[in-house]
Amino acid sequence: MSERVLVIGAGMAGLCTALALAPTGREVVLLERDPSPPPGDADEAFRDWNRRGVGHLRHSHAFLARLRSLIRDEHRPLLDDLLASGCREITFAEMLTDLHKPRYQPKPIDADMVVLTSRRTTLELIMRRYVERLPGVSIRPETFVRELVVETPADRPLAVTGVRLEDGEVLSADLVVDAAGRTSGACEQLRALGAPIAEVSESAGILYFTRHYRLRPGQAEPPRGKNPASGDMGYMKFGVFPADNGCFSITICVPEIEFEMRKAILDPEVFDRLCREIPGLVPWLEPERTEGVSKVFGMGDLHSRWRDLVTDGKPAVTGFFALGDGLVRTNPLYGRGCSFAAVSAYQLRDTLAESADPAARALRYHERIQAEIRPYYDNMLEQDRAAVRRARQTLTPGYKPSFRSRMTKSFLEDGLNIAVRSDPELMREALRSFHMLEHPSAWLRRPKNLAKVMGYWAKGKRANAAAYPPKLGPEREALYTALGVSPTADIERLAAEG
């Protein structure tokens, strides 16, 4: 008998669950609290689709190579639909610098190193329309799940058997998948009933600010020059995200502790003036080339969170699986949220195929998530913590880094980064790691690769001069002063707080 699966949420995580489970013959019902998308095209979806449950709907998005490969291999017609709608593919060859190109030798694995980029609304619109056509899948919009229906036996873990909707209707299921995102209350409900669900959380230490633009008729994107269109200036990060149908977005990341800039940057005029102070962004904002088409969207409350539904080798609950932000929440800077959700959905598919026993399924899914997702999550945490430290050090008068800190910084900036910018083989391996095609630190553990990096580091700045990008932008004080933002207010505030 086919199993019935209720999926709470029809955002990216819910849609990925349907993509993974529909071909298995299960009945998949997606329960989505927000309205259906408008019936028109991608521009109408961007303009009019009301998705209160997705706070980052109009922020920059791209599908990492791991997710794009899953779509290509499992649902090729969906990839065709996405490309027909205007979504873009950026190949590995297009990611190479001028230093790489003379030495680049294509390899078959480069076919997997492709990024799919678009406005989030376009990606979700096309995926949803595709999922709605899959046999055995249905989507119920404007359906709010009030709570899980849970059995609480004394001698076994809690067992989820369905959901209760806001109007009191009870829907029964063999499995319930929580894909409702970061605001989901499912795990809190289970914990209140006694399920030992462990959770760790910490701030990502940044806020996001995004504005969207469109190329004017007859205009093209600027050629990629020596000034990069993305980078980390130490006190601020920036990036251009090409999108669909002549659109692109620019995202600026500001440390949480920079209150003055956080307030000022919400003004579109200030946002654009800031971008024009960064050489790599200037060509993108030439008035004859582009026009702004949105307000500045801010996104805060960025926390990394990991939940374990297995404790001491025992499942906390059966009949229930969480994925996406309801299970693992990440800093969107790394672009891994959608990929984490998709990989988890396919790990769930494989888990269900291995066993029909509820407890065995819970344990195996947990093991798979630990193996496939946890290494990238831990790697992200390390980088976030380092960024938070740097942001605070920037606002600490008279701060002097230790010898170890200076050496680490030199290794990263003068060794690792220069090696990757110079050697196409290292670039390939580093990007395979970033795009979740192999363990995040495996490439640098290989003796051959580490030797190459150390070799570039040993050469010194003069020998590697051609590999250094030009200065990304002005120093903090100069930029803030140019924008009319106090460069000292937050320094004084932190000093007063001790």
C-alpha positions as CSV (number, residue, x, y, z in Angstrom):
1,M,0.0,0.0,0.0
2,S,1.4,3.4,-0.9
3,E,2.3,5.8,1.9
4,R,0.7,9.2,2.3
5,V,3.1,12.0,3.0
6,L,2.0,15.4,4.4
7,V,4.5,18.1,3.7
8,I,4.1,21.3,5.8
9,G,5.2,24.1,3.5
10,A,5.5,24.5,-0.3
11,G,8.5,26.7,-0.4
12,M,11.9,25.5,-1.6
13,A,12.2,22.7,1.0
14,G,8.6,21.5,0.4
15,L,9.0,21.5,-3.4
16,C,12.3,19.6,-3.1
17,T,10.6,17.0,-1.0
18,A,7.9,16.6,-3.7
19,L,10.6,16.3,-6.3
20,A,12.3,13.5,-4.3
21,L,9.3,11.5,-3.2
22,A,6.8,11.8,-6.1
23,P,8.7,9.4,-8.4
24,T,8.5,6.8,-5.6
25,G,4.8,6.4,-6.0
26,R,3.8,7.9,-2.7
27,E,0.9,10.4,-2.3
28,V,2.5,13.7,-1.5
29,V,0.3,16.6,-0.2
30,L,1.9,20.0,0.3
31,L,0.2,22.2,2.9
32,E,1.1,25.9,2.2
33,R,-0.1,28.8,4.3
34,D,0.5,31.4,1.7
35,P,-1.6,32.1,-1.5
36,S,-0.8,30.5,-4.8
37,P,1.5,32.5,-7.2
38,P,-0.1,34.8,-9.7
39,P,-1.0,33.2,-13.0
40,G,1.4,35.4,-15.1
41,D,5.1,35.5,-15.9
42,A,8.2,35.8,-13.8
43,D,7.9,39.6,-13.6
44,E,4.4,39.4,-12.2
45,A,5.5,36.8,-9.6
46,F,8.3,39.1,-8.5
47,R,6.0,42.1,-8.3
48,D,2.8,40.5,-6.8
49,W,3.4,37.2,-5.1
50,N,2.7,37.5,-1.4
51,R,4.8,35.1,0.5
52,R,4.7,36.2,4.2
53,G,6.2,32.9,5.2
54,V,9.4,33.5,3.2
55,G,11.2,36.5,4.6
56,H,14.1,36.3,2.1
57,L,11.9,35.8,-1.0
58,R,13.3,39.0,-2.7
59,H,16.9,38.6,-1.7
60,S,19.6,37.3,-4.0
61,H,19.5,33.6,-4.8
62,A,21.5,31.1,-6.7
63,F,21.4,27.3,-6.8
64,L,24.8,25.7,-6.0
65,A,26.2,23.1,-8.3
66,R,25.1,20.2,-6.1
67,L,21.4,21.3,-6.3
68,R,21.6,22.1,-10.0
69,S,23.1,18.7,-10.6
70,L,20.3,17.0,-8.7
71,I,17.7,18.8,-10.8
72,R,19.6,17.9,-14.0
73,D,19.9,14.2,-13.1
74,E,16.5,13.6,-11.4
75,H,14.2,16.1,-13.2
76,R,15.7,17.2,-16.5
77,P,12.4,18.6,-17.8
78,L,12.4,21.0,-14.8
79,L,15.8,22.2,-15.7
80,D,14.6,22.8,-19.2
81,D,11.6,24.8,-17.8
82,L,13.9,26.9,-15.6
83,L,16.2,27.8,-18.5
84,A,13.2,28.5,-20.8
85,S,11.9,31.0,-18.1
86,G,15.1,32.9,-18.3
87,C,17.1,31.3,-15.4
88,R,20.9,31.4,-16.1
89,E,23.6,28.8,-15.9
90,I,27.1,30.0,-15.1
91,T,29.7,27.3,-16.0
92,F,33.0,26.6,-14.4
93,A,34.9,28.1,-17.4
94,E,33.0,31.4,-16.9
95,M,34.1,31.5,-13.2
96,L,37.8,31.5,-14.2
97,T,40.1,34.6,-13.9
98,D,42.3,35.8,-16.7
99,L,45.2,34.1,-14.9
100,H,43.4,30.8,-15.1
101,K,42.4,30.8,-18.7
102,P,45.7,30.2,-20.4
103,R,46.3,27.1,-18.3
104,Y,42.8,25.8,-18.2
105,Q,42.2,22.3,-19.4
106,P,38.6,21.2,-19.4
107,K,37.6,18.0,-17.6
108,P,34.4,16.0,-17.7
109,I,33.7,16.8,-14.1
110,D,33.4,20.5,-15.0
111,A,29.9,19.6,-16.4
112,D,28.8,19.3,-12.7
113,M,30.3,22.7,-11.8
114,V,27.5,24.8,-13.0
115,V,25.5,27.4,-11.0
116,L,21.9,28.1,-11.7
117,T,21.0,31.7,-10.9
118,S,17.8,33.7,-11.0
119,R,15.4,35.8,-8.9
120,R,14.1,33.6,-6.1
121,T,10.5,34.2,-7.2
122,T,11.2,32.9,-10.6
123,L,12.9,29.7,-9.3
124,E,10.1,29.0,-7.0
125,L,7.4,29.8,-9.5
126,I,8.7,27.4,-12.2
127,M,9.5,24.7,-9.6
128,R,6.0,24.9,-8.2
129,R,4.3,24.7,-11.6
130,Y,6.4,21.7,-12.4
131,V,5.7,20.0,-9.1
132,E,1.9,20.6,-9.5
133,R,2.1,18.4,-12.7
134,L,3.8,15.5,-11.0
135,P,1.6,12.4,-10.5
136,G,0.5,11.9,-6.9
137,V,1.4,15.4,-5.8
138,S,-1.1,18.1,-4.7
139,I,-0.7,21.5,-3.2
140,R,-3.2,23.1,-0.9
141,P,-2.6,26.8,-0.7
142,E,-3.8,29.1,2.2
143,T,-3.9,26.0,4.4
144,F,-2.5,26.8,7.9
145,V,-1.3,23.8,10.0
146,R,-2.1,24.6,13.7
147,E,-0.3,21.5,15.2
148,L,0.9,18.0,14.7
149,V,-1.3,15.1,15.7
150,V,0.8,13.0,18.0
151,E,0.5,9.7,19.8
152,T,2.4,9.6,23.2
153,P,2.9,5.9,24.1
154,A,4.7,5.3,27.4
155,D,7.2,2.7,26.1
156,R,8.1,4.2,22.7
157,P,9.0,7.5,21.1
158,L,6.3,10.0,20.2
159,A,4.6,9.1,17.0
160,V,3.3,11.7,14.6
161,T,0.2,10.5,12.7
162,G,-1.0,13.7,11.0
163,V,-1.8,17.3,11.4
164,R,-4.6,19.5,12.6
165,L,-5.4,22.5,10.5
166,E,-6.5,25.9,11.7
167,D,-10.1,25.2,11.1
168,G,-9.9,22.0,13.1
169,E,-9.8,19.5,10.2
170,V,-7.5,16.6,10.9
171,L,-5.4,15.1,8.1
172,S,-3.9,11.7,8.7
173,A,-0.7,10.5,7.2
174,D,1.9,7.8,7.3
175,L,4.7,10.4,7.4
176,V,4.8,14.2,8.1
177,V,7.6,16.3,6.7
178,D,8.2,19.7,8.3
179,A,9.4,22.0,5.5
180,A,7.8,25.1,6.9
181,G,11.1,27.0,7.4
182,R,12.6,28.9,10.2
183,T,9.3,29.9,11.8
184,S,8.0,26.4,12.1
185,G,6.7,25.4,15.5
186,A,6.6,21.7,15.0
187,C,9.8,20.9,16.9
188,E,8.8,23.2,19.7
189,Q,5.5,21.3,20.0
190,L,7.2,17.9,20.1
191,R,9.7,19.2,22.6
192,A,6.8,20.4,24.8
193,L,5.4,16.9,24.7
194,G,8.6,15.4,25.9
195,A,10.6,14.7,22.8
196,P,14.3,15.1,23.5
197,I,15.1,17.2,20.5
198,A,18.5,18.9,20.9
199,E,19.2,22.3,19.5
200,V,22.2,24.6,19.2
201,S,22.0,28.1,17.8
202,E,24.1,31.2,17.4
203,S,24.0,34.5,15.5
204,A,25.6,34.7,12.1
205,G,26.6,38.3,13.1
206,I,25.5,40.0,9.9
207,L,22.5,41.6,8.2
208,Y,21.6,41.4,4.5
209,F,20.5,44.3,2.3
210,T,19.4,43.7,-1.3
211,R,18.2,45.8,-4.2
212,H,17.1,44.6,-7.6
213,Y,17.9,46.2,-11.0
214,R,17.1,45.7,-14.6
215,L,19.1,46.3,-17.7
216,R,17.7,49.0,-19.9
217,P,16.5,47.9,-23.5
218,G,19.4,47.1,-25.7
219,Q,21.9,47.0,-22.8
220,A,24.0,44.1,-21.7
221,E,25.8,43.2,-18.5
222,P,29.2,44.8,-18.2
223,P,32.2,42.6,-19.1
224,R,34.0,41.0,-16.2
225,G,37.0,43.1,-15.5
226,K,39.9,43.0,-13.0
227,N,37.7,44.7,-10.4
228,P,35.6,41.9,-8.9
229,A,31.9,42.2,-8.6
230,S,31.9,40.4,-5.3
231,G,34.2,40.5,-2.3
232,D,34.9,41.1,1.4
233,M,36.3,44.5,2.4
234,G,36.8,43.4,6.0
235,Y,34.1,45.5,7.4
236,M,31.5,44.8,4.7
237,K,30.8,42.2,2.0
238,F,29.2,42.8,-1.4
239,G,28.1,40.8,-4.4
240,V,26.3,41.0,-7.7
241,F,23.9,38.2,-8.6
242,P,22.9,37.9,-12.3
243,A,19.3,36.8,-12.6
244,D,16.7,36.1,-15.2
245,N,15.2,38.2,-18.0
246,G,17.7,41.0,-17.8
247,C,17.6,41.4,-14.1
248,F,20.2,41.3,-11.4
249,S,20.5,42.1,-7.7
250,I,23.2,43.5,-5.5
251,T,23.5,42.4,-1.9
252,I,25.5,44.2,0.8
253,C,26.3,42.4,4.1
254,V,26.8,44.5,7.1
255,P,28.0,43.3,10.6
256,E,25.2,43.4,13.2
257,I,27.2,45.8,15.4
258,E,27.3,48.5,12.6
259,F,24.0,50.2,13.7
260,E,24.6,53.5,11.9
261,M,25.2,51.8,8.5
262,R,22.3,49.4,9.0
263,K,19.9,52.4,9.3
264,A,21.3,54.4,6.4
265,I,21.6,51.7,3.8
266,L,17.8,51.1,3.7
267,D,17.5,54.3,1.7
268,P,17.8,53.3,-2.0
269,E,19.8,56.5,-2.8
270,V,22.3,55.7,0.0
271,F,22.5,52.1,-1.2
272,D,23.3,53.1,-4.8
273,R,25.8,55.7,-3.6
274,L,27.5,53.1,-1.5
275,C,27.7,50.7,-4.5
276,R,29.2,53.4,-6.7
277,E,32.1,53.7,-4.2
278,I,33.0,50.1,-4.9
279,P,34.9,49.9,-8.2
280,G,33.7,46.4,-9.1
281,L,30.0,47.5,-8.8
282,V,30.4,50.8,-10.7
283,P,29.9,49.3,-14.2
284,W,26.7,47.6,-13.1
285,L,25.1,50.8,-12.0
286,E,25.9,53.0,-15.0
287,P,22.7,55.1,-15.5
288,E,22.5,54.4,-19.2
289,R,22.9,50.6,-18.5
290,T,20.5,49.9,-15.6
291,E,17.7,51.1,-13.5
292,G,16.7,50.2,-9.9
293,V,13.4,48.4,-9.8
294,S,12.9,47.7,-6.1
295,K,13.3,49.1,-2.7
296,V,16.1,47.9,-0.5
297,F,15.1,44.7,1.2
298,G,16.6,44.1,4.7
299,M,17.0,40.8,6.3
300,G,18.0,40.3,9.9
301,D,17.7,37.8,12.7
302,L,20.2,35.6,10.9
303,H,21.0,32.6,13.1
304,S,22.7,29.3,12.4
305,R,20.8,26.5,14.1
306,W,21.2,22.7,14.2
307,R,18.6,20.3,15.5
308,D,19.0,16.6,16.3
309,L,16.0,14.4,16.4
310,V,18.0,11.5,17.7
311,T,19.5,11.5,21.1
312,D,21.9,8.8,22.5
313,G,21.1,6.6,19.6
314,K,17.4,6.7,20.1
315,P,14.8,8.6,18.0
316,A,13.0,11.5,19.7
317,V,10.0,10.9,17.4
318,T,8.8,8.6,14.6
319,G,6.7,9.3,11.6
320,F,8.1,12.9,11.4
321,F,11.0,14.3,9.5
322,A,12.3,17.9,9.3
323,L,14.4,19.4,6.6
324,G,15.3,22.9,5.4
325,D,15.4,25.7,7.9
326,G,13.2,23.7,10.3
327,L,16.1,21.3,10.8
328,V,19.3,23.2,9.8
329,R,19.3,27.0,9.5
330,T,22.3,28.7,7.9
331,N,23.8,32.0,7.1
332,P,22.5,32.8,3.6
333,L,25.9,34.3,2.7
334,Y,27.0,30.8,1.7
335,G,24.0,30.1,-0.5
336,R,23.5,26.6,0.9
337,G,20.0,26.8,2.3
338,C,18.2,25.5,-0.8
339,S,21.0,22.9,-1.4
340,F,20.8,21.6,2.2
341,A,17.0,21.2,1.8
342,A,17.3,19.4,-1.5
343,V,20.1,17.1,-0.3
344,S,18.1,16.3,2.8
345,A,15.0,15.5,0.7
346,Y,16.9,13.0,-1.4
347,Q,18.5,11.5,1.8
348,L,14.9,11.1,3.1
349,R,13.9,9.3,-0.2
350,D,16.8,6.9,0.2
351,T,16.1,6.3,3.8
352,L,12.5,5.4,3.2
353,A,13.5,2.9,0.6
354,E,15.8,1.1,3.0
355,S,13.3,0.2,5.7
356,A,9.7,0.4,6.6
357,D,10.4,0.4,10.4
358,P,9.6,3.9,11.8
359,A,12.5,3.8,14.4
360,A,15.0,2.5,11.9
361,R,14.0,5.3,9.4
362,A,14.5,8.0,12.0
363,L,17.9,6.7,12.9
364,R,19.1,6.3,9.4
365,Y,17.9,9.7,8.3
366,H,19.8,11.2,11.2
367,E,22.9,9.4,10.2
368,R,22.6,10.5,6.6
369,I,22.1,14.2,7.6
370,Q,25.1,14.0,9.9
371,A,27.3,12.7,7.0
372,E,26.0,14.8,4.2
373,I,25.2,18.2,5.8
374,R,27.0,18.5,9.1
375,P,30.6,19.0,7.7
376,Y,29.4,22.1,5.7
377,Y,27.5,23.5,8.6
378,D,30.5,23.2,10.9
379,N,32.7,24.8,8.3
380,M,30.2,27.7,8.0
381,L,30.2,28.2,11.7
382,E,34.0,28.5,11.8
383,Q,33.9,31.2,9.1
384,D,31.1,33.1,10.7
385,R,32.8,33.2,14.1
386,A,36.0,34.5,12.5
387,A,34.0,37.2,10.7
388,V,32.3,38.2,13.9
389,R,35.7,38.6,15.6
390,R,37.0,40.7,12.7
391,A,34.0,43.0,12.8
392,R,34.4,43.7,16.5
393,Q,38.2,44.1,16.1
394,T,37.6,46.7,13.3
395,L,35.6,48.8,15.8
396,T,38.2,48.3,18.7
397,P,40.5,51.3,18.8
398,G,44.2,50.3,19.0
399,Y,43.5,46.6,18.3
400,K,46.7,44.8,17.4
401,P,46.4,41.2,16.2
402,S,48.5,38.5,17.7
403,F,51.4,36.9,15.7
404,R,49.2,33.8,15.2
405,S,46.4,35.9,13.8
406,R,48.7,37.7,11.5
407,M,50.1,34.4,10.2
408,T,46.7,33.0,9.7
409,K,45.6,36.1,7.8
410,S,48.7,36.0,5.7
411,F,48.2,32.3,4.8
412,L,44.7,32.9,3.8
413,E,45.2,36.1,1.8
414,D,48.7,35.6,0.5
415,G,48.8,31.8,0.2
416,L,45.4,30.2,-0.2
417,N,43.5,32.9,-2.0
418,I,46.4,33.7,-4.4
419,A,46.9,30.0,-5.2
420,V,43.2,29.5,-6.0
421,R,43.2,32.7,-8.1
422,S,46.2,31.5,-10.1
423,D,45.9,27.8,-10.5
424,P,42.8,26.4,-12.4
425,E,43.2,23.0,-10.8
426,L,43.1,24.5,-7.3
427,M,40.2,26.7,-8.4
428,R,38.3,23.6,-9.6
429,E,39.0,21.7,-6.3
430,A,38.1,24.6,-4.1
431,L,34.8,25.2,-5.9
432,R,33.9,21.6,-5.8
433,S,34.2,21.9,-2.0
434,F,32.2,25.1,-1.8
435,H,29.4,23.7,-4.1
436,M,29.0,20.6,-1.9
437,L,30.4,18.2,-4.4
438,E,32.9,16.9,-1.9
439,H,33.8,17.3,1.8
440,P,34.4,21.1,2.5
441,S,38.0,20.7,3.6
442,A,39.0,17.5,1.7
443,W,40.7,19.4,-1.2
444,L,43.1,21.3,1.1
445,R,44.1,18.1,3.0
446,R,45.5,16.5,-0.2
447,P,49.3,16.8,0.0
448,K,49.6,17.9,-3.6
449,N,47.2,20.8,-3.2
450,L,48.6,21.9,0.2
451,A,52.1,21.9,-1.3
452,K,50.9,24.2,-4.2
453,V,49.3,26.6,-1.7
454,M,52.5,26.7,0.4
455,G,54.5,27.3,-2.7
456,Y,52.5,30.3,-3.7
457,W,52.7,31.6,-0.1
458,A,56.5,31.2,-0.1
459,K,57.0,33.1,-3.3
460,G,55.8,36.3,-1.6
461,K,53.7,39.3,-2.7
462,R,56.1,40.6,-5.3
463,A,56.2,37.3,-7.3
464,N,52.5,36.9,-7.0
465,A,51.6,40.5,-7.7
466,A,49.5,39.7,-10.8
467,A,47.2,37.5,-8.8
468,Y,46.2,40.1,-6.3
469,P,42.9,41.8,-7.1
470,P,42.9,45.6,-7.0
471,K,41.6,47.3,-3.8
472,L,38.0,46.3,-3.5
473,G,36.8,49.6,-2.1
474,P,37.6,52.5,0.2
475,E,38.5,52.1,3.9
476,R,35.6,52.1,6.3
477,E,36.1,55.7,7.6
478,A,36.3,57.1,4.0
479,L,33.2,55.2,2.8
480,Y,31.1,56.2,5.8
481,T,32.2,59.8,5.6
482,A,31.3,59.9,1.9
483,L,27.9,58.6,2.6
484,G,27.2,60.9,5.5
485,V,27.3,58.1,8.1
486,S,29.2,58.6,11.3
487,P,32.3,56.4,11.3
488,T,32.8,56.8,15.0
489,A,29.3,56.4,16.6
490,D,29.4,52.6,16.8
491,I,33.0,52.6,18.0
492,E,32.0,54.9,20.8
493,R,28.9,52.8,21.6
494,L,30.9,49.6,21.8
495,A,33.5,51.3,24.0
496,A,30.8,52.5,26.4
497,E,29.3,49.0,26.5
498,G,32.7,47.6,27.4
